[in-house]
């Protein structure tokens, strides 16, 4: 999965990888749904964080707005 990307990706590449908009990608990293490191004004995102996000079953994706999941609909359920 995502073999064509480097080990570290940008927010723009994240949006491309997940086929989502740039604003949604920024929201995912800003809210720490996808782990990243902020360096100055840029986010550095390990590709493994994207893979973990895709394969992690700890996200509650039940809230769907207008037929689409939003970054706000991803809620960790680790306490359960």
N, C-alpha and C positions, 0 to 999 in steps of 0.2 A: 504494500500500500504506500503510495506517495514516493516511489522510487526516483522520480524525476526531480525531486527537491533536495536541496542541501540539508544538512543536519540542523541548521538554524534557519528559520524563515521570517519574513516580514509580515506585517498585518495584511498587506496587499496580496501576498502569496497565500496567507491563511484564508482570505476570502475566496481566492481562486480554488484552493484545495477543497473547501467545503461547499463551494458554489453558492455563496451567500454574498450579500452586499458588504461594502467596506464599512459602513456605519455599524452593522451588526457584528462584524469581525472585531472592530474596536471595542464594542460593548462587551464582547466575550472576554477580551483580555483585560479591560478596565475593571470588570467585576470579578476577575480571577477565576472565571469558569474554565478558561484555558490558561494554564500557568505560563507566565512570561516574566522577563526582566526588563525594567525600563532603564534605558541608558540615554540620559538627556531627554530629548523629545521623542525618541524612537522606542518601540517595543521589540525586544529580541525574543523570539518564540522557538523553543526547542521542538523539532519535528516530533519527538516522542510525546510531547504534551498534546499534540493534535491527535496522534494515534491513540493515546490514552483516552482522550475525550471521546473519540469515535467508538472505542470498545468498552468504555466504562459503563457498567450497568447500575452505577450508583446515582444516576441522574433521573429525576422524576420529570418526564416529558408529557404529563397529562394535560397541562394547560396549553391549549392551542388557540391562538388568536387569528381570526380570518383564515383558518385552514393551514396556518404555518406556525411552526414553533419559533419562539423568540428567545433571545438570550435570557430574558427574565423568567422564562418558563423552565429553565434548567435549575433545579434545586437539589442540592445534595441531600441524600437520605441516609447518611452514615449513622445517625443516632438511632435508627430503627433496628 
